[in-house]
Amino acid sequence: MDINTDLVKSKKYITPIKSSIQNSSQEYRILATLRYLYPGRFDNMIKSESPDLQDSENSAGIEVTVAVRQDDMKASRAFSELCQGEPEKKEKYKEIIKNCGYSCDLLKGEKLAISSSGTSNEEKIFFQDSIRKKAKKCPQYRMNFSTVGLAILLPEIPTSYAETHLSEWISEATHDTGNLFDFIYVISHRFCIYYDVQTNGIEKHTLTQEESNRLSTIGRMTAEGELSLLNKEWL
């Protein structure tokens, strides 16, 4: 992966991504992150369906899920519109954000930010449910792949408590579902965690904000057709 090309560094988005390709963009972002952090390991993996990422040569598949509630997604999209949209619609977007359980605050320099009153326990419940739901599909993937994993994208920055306890939450959830997955990746803005379900081994890589932003940009550019897996950014 070459995330520092002029094309990626100069790319700036001023509008939200279309909802029709948002899932595709997230899947490409995960694939880009894995290729970037683990050179050579995912060179043959491509985006597909059931599971979402597939490496036929090595008989490996990775299902992708995004650990975010519907209200979180609505609040995030409304916040994007609030920052970029028409002035006369600002109150409308603020009301949507409020109804989703978020507050909208003005920081220094008149920069807006949203925050949630959610608890760490709510984070745990939702995170573990995202694993349990996808585990139901795992047996059907075993018919075509000898190794099956799960990649969880955290679109919102988790609390420090959640980050500290993610491995514990994964262990509990995978045990409840019969350890169906071989491994689990958890990808956030500032880290990527690899969890080996069979051995309970854990490995963590950190990401800078710049790296995370460029990987996300590559994911979106690929989903929108500006890049393909044959471009130098992916190689």
Beta strands, then each sheet from edge to edge (+ up, - down):
strand 1: 46-47
strand 2: 53-55
strand 3: 60-66
strand 4: 102-106
strand 5: 112-116
strand 6: 147-153
strand 7: 183-187
strand 8: 191-196
strand 9: 201-206
sheet 1: 1+ 2- 3+ 6+ 7+ 8- 9+
sheet 2: 4+ 5-
end
